[in-house]
Amino acid sequence: MDALVNGEPGGVISIHDRGLQFGDGVFETLAVQSGEPLCREAHFARLEAGCRHLSIACPDRNLLEHEALQLCRAHEAAVLKIVVTRGTGGRGYGLPEEITPNRIMTVHERPDYPAAYYREGIPSYICARRLAHQPDLAGIKHLNRLEQVLLRAEITSTSCPEGVALDPHGNVIEGSMSNLFMVKNGKLFTPDLSRCGVEGVIRKSIIERYEAAGIETGIREIKPEELYEADEVFYCNSVIGVWPVRCIGNKVFNGIDTALEIVKKLTSENVIAGI
């Protein structure tokens, strides 16, 4: 693993950093291909938006890009993680009067998922664990990820690579590490994330491209029963790209054509990495 902490090589951060103490910060995860972090402008924009929402001074975008390219240039296929914490502070929750954000960049080996995940789809299921409502943090990729840690622990105990996470009211929200879409009668739908969940960069890219093509998309509440009646379901994020869903429990889907079409388009535009 290669790492930069505030632009300097190494992997050391203060034990008093508020990201470690309280999860006080935001992060981005980018696919790297041929030394280039993909879709980086969109990731930098979301990082800035998250910092702004939490009143954290975001590092300069040009600085972030310079350091990201420096760290990634020797990597053919990898994953770049960018973390911005509020900085080093005291024991309590209260904010210090003066504090300087810390930025951490690390490059990791890209997961080698089976090709069948992309070509044939994955098995999935409805997770037992629910995501709590917190509208003030909804959409933000903040450092408080215990819900996702617990979801991944549950999913790892099954034969499914990903599962559908619901909110307390039983609405579909996302996967444990991804966003979710369903296709019904040629129309694309994705859950409303105004009360919980992460607004993913690839999710946004798909919505923008469909709307630009004049194809109806819908962001709304979705119940699990609707997934069983859908023509297709797929997951997406910056690292996995797009995973078609072959089945959810006993419900087997008849096709994955829309997902494969999206993969082809996003790959050709260097939004996601090639398989």
N, C-alpha and C positions, 0 to 999 in steps of 0.2 A: 504494500500500500504506500502510495506517495501522499504527502500531506504538506500543507502550508497553514501556518497560524499567523494571522495578521501579516501575511506576505512573506514570512520567514519559514524555511524548511524545518520540519519537526512535528511532533505530535503532543506537545505539552501545553496544558491550559491550567489556569489557577483553580485550586479546589474551591475558591470563593466565587467562581463564575456563576452568574445567575441562570445561565442555561442549564448548568449541572444542578444547581440548588433548587430551582423552581420550574424548569422548563420554559424560562423566560426568553423566548426568541422564535425565530422562524427558520425554515430550511427549504432547499430545493434539491431534487434528484434528477440528473440529466443523463441521457444516453450519450455515449461518446463513440464516434465512428471516424476512422482514419484521422485521429488526432483532433477532431472537431466536436465540441459539445453541441448537440443538436437542439434546435428550437430555443437557443439561449436567450434571444431577445424577449420571448414570451416568459421564460423563467425569470429573467431579471426583473421584468415588469411585475410579475406576481410577488417576487421577493420584496420589491419596493412597496407594493400595496400592503403586504403583510406588516412590514416595518412601520409604515405610516399608521395603520390601524392600531398598532400597539405602542405608538409614540416612541419608536426606536429609530435612532439616526441611521439610515441605511448607507452602507459604503457606496462610493461613487461607482456608477455603472462601468465606466471606462477602466477603473481599477479592477473591478471584478472580472471583466472580460480579459484583461491582460493576464491576470493571475490564473484564470481558468485555462486559457490557451497555453500558458507556460507549463502548467501541470499536466495537460492532456496530450501535448504534441507527440509524445513518444508512444502513445497507446492506440492500437488499431481498433480494438473493441473493448469498451470499459464503461464504468458508471462514475459520474462525478457527483459528489455531494457537497453542497454549499450550505453552511450553517452561519447564521448571524445571531449572536446573543446580545442582550442588553449590555453586558460587560460584567466587570468584577465589582461586587458590593458586599455588604455586611450580612449578618445572619438573618434578619427579619425581612418581611415582604416589602416594607416601605422602600421607596426609590431614593437612592443617594442623590444629593443635590447636583453633584458632578459625576458623570459616568461616561466611559468611552466604550462603544460596542466592540465586541470581538468577532472576527470573521475566521472561519475554519473551512478549508477546502481539502477534501480527500478524494483520491481516485481508487476505485475498486475493480476487481475482475467482474465482467458482465456475466450474469447467470446463464448457464447453458441449458435452456429449457428444451424439451424434446420437440422436434420439428412437427410431430403429430398434433401438438397443442394448436399450432397455427393452421395446419392443413385440414384437420379433421374435427377440431374443437375439443373442449375439455368437459369432464363431468363436474357438476356443481351441486350445491344444495343450499337450503335456507339455514343460516346460522342460528343457534339457540341464544347466543349472547346478543344484547341489543346496544345500540348507540344512544347515548343520552342527548337530550336537547340542550344546546347552549348557543342561542342565536347570536350573541355578541362575538363568538369565535367561529361561527359557521362559515365555511368556505376557505378559511385561512389554513395554511400549512404550518401550524405552530409546533413547538417542540413537545407539547403534551400529547404523547402517543400511547398511553397505557391501554386505552380501549383497543387499539390496533394490535398491540402486543398480545392481549388476551384473546382477541379474535384469531390471530395467527396460531396461537397455541391450540385453540379448539380445532381449527381447520387442519393443522398438521396431524391431528389424531384420526383424520378421515383419509379416504383415498382421493379426495378432491384437491386440486391445486388452488382453488379460490372458492369463496362462499359469498352468499348474498347477506348483507347486514341490514337489519331493520331498525327502525326507531321505536320508542316506547309505545307508539300507537299502531305499530305493525305496518308502517309504510316502508317500502323499499328505499334505501338510501344509496348504497354503493357496495363494493367489495371490501375486503379487509385492507387491500393495498391498491385499489383501482376504482375507477368509475364504471358505471354500468349503463348500457343502452338496451332498449328493446325495439324491435321492428314489427309493425302490425299494418297490413294492407299497404305496404310501400311507404309508410310514414315512420319517422324516427322519434322515439321518446326517451327521455332521461329524467331521473328523479329530481324534484325540487330540493335544493340544498340550503334553504334559508334558515333551517333550524339546527342542522348538524351536517357533517360531511365535509369533504375537501373538493373545491372546484379545481379539477385537474387541468393542466395545460393541454393534454391531448383531447380531453372532453371538449374544451373550448374550441380547439382547432376543428374538430369534427362538426360541431354545431355551426361554426362560421362558414365552413365549406358547403354544407348542405343548404344553409340559408342563401348563400351566394348563388347556388345553382337553382334556387327557386323550389327546392324540395321541402315540404312541410316538416318542421321539427317541433316538438313539444316538451316543455319543462314543466312538470306537474307532479302531484302525488301519484304514486304507483303502488298498488297492492300486490302481494305475492301471487294472488289468483290470476292477475293480468299477465304475469310472466308465463304461466302455464298455457295461456291462450295466445301468446305471441307467436309470430312466424319465426323470429330469430331473437337471440339475446347474445350480447358480447360484452366483455370487459376491456378496459384500456387504461394504460398509463405510459409514462415516458420510457420505462425500462422494458416492460413486456411487449409494448406496442399494442396490438389488438389480439385478444384471445376469443375466438368464437366459442359459444357454449353448445356442447353436443346434447347435454341433458341436464335437467334440474330434478334430482330425485328420480322418480319413475317417468317423468315427462321427457320424451325424446323429441328434439326439434328436427324438422324435415330438411332444413337447408342452412347454409352459412354464406350464401352468395353476397349479401350486403357487407358482411364483415370482411370478406376477401377483397371486395371492391374497394373498401376503405383502406385496407392494408396496402393495396397496390398504389392508390393515390397518395397516401401519406408518405410511403417509402420513396416514391418518385420525386416528391417535393422535399425530401430530407427532413421531414418532421419526425419520423420514427426510423429506427435502424432497420436494415434489411435482415431477413431471417438467416 
